[in-house]
Amino acid sequence: MHFKFNTPILQHSSTPLLVALIILGLAMGCDRLPGKPTLEERWMPTTEVTDFSQLYALNCSGCHGADGRLGAARPLNDPLYLALVSNDTLRQMIAQGVPGTAAPALAQRIGGPLTDKQIDILIEGTRSRWGKAENFQNVALPPYGIQDASAKGSVPGDPQRVAVVYQTYCAQCHGQDGNGGPKGGSVINPAYLALVSNQGLRTTVIVGRSDLGMPDWRANISGQPMSPQEISDVVAWLASHREAGALAQGK
C-alpha cells in the first residue's frame, strides 16, 4: 500500500504563519532603522506632556528665563521667593494669569494650553529644582499679600511717611526721586508701572531680584530690615506714581 502526500496543501497551510513571521520581523527591524525617532522623541499631544523641563521650556522660559533667571519677569529660580509664595498662589497665577500684567492664563479650562495635572507638575518641579524651604525655617517672612498685610496691622501709606521710607531704603539705588540712580533704574517709569501689579511691586520690595543684584527687604540697610508697614509704604509710593502718570496722560 502506498500513501501519497499532498505537499501543495501542506505548503499552502503554512503560508499564513510564514507571512506573519516576516511581518513581525520587519516591524521589529523598523525600530532600528536610521533616523527613526525613539519613543521619547515621538510626537504626542501637548496635553500629554508630563516632563517638567519640557513644560517649563514651552510655557515659562520665555518670560522667566531658560534656567528660571534673567528673564523679563520675576526669576522663579529664587529660593526666597518660593519660600514666600504658597502653592495656591502659584497655581492661581499660572492658571489665571496676573490681571494688569503680561502674564497670561495658562489653564486649559480658561482657554490656555495646560491641564490641571500639568500645572501641578510645574509647581512641584519648580519647588524641587529651585526651592530651599529649609533655609528659611527661622526667618520671619513679611506678609505676602496686601490683604494679609492689612489684616496684620499695616495701614495705607501716609504721603509724608512714605517719602521718608523711600529715601531711607530705596533712594541709594534708584535715585532721590525714583528716576534711577547709580545701582538701579527708574522705578516710576510709566511703562514699567503699567506692566506690574501692586502685588508684583510688593513682591519685588520683599524678595528683591536675585538675578539682578537687587537686595531683599533685609539687606537694603545692614541690620535694619524693613517692617511690614514700611514695605506697604514703599508700595503705596510706587503705585501713586502709576496713578499720577495715568492722570497726566488723561486716562
Order of alpha helices (4+ residues) and beta strands (2+ residues): alpha-alpha-alpha-alpha-alpha-alpha-alpha-alpha-alpha-alpha-alpha-alpha
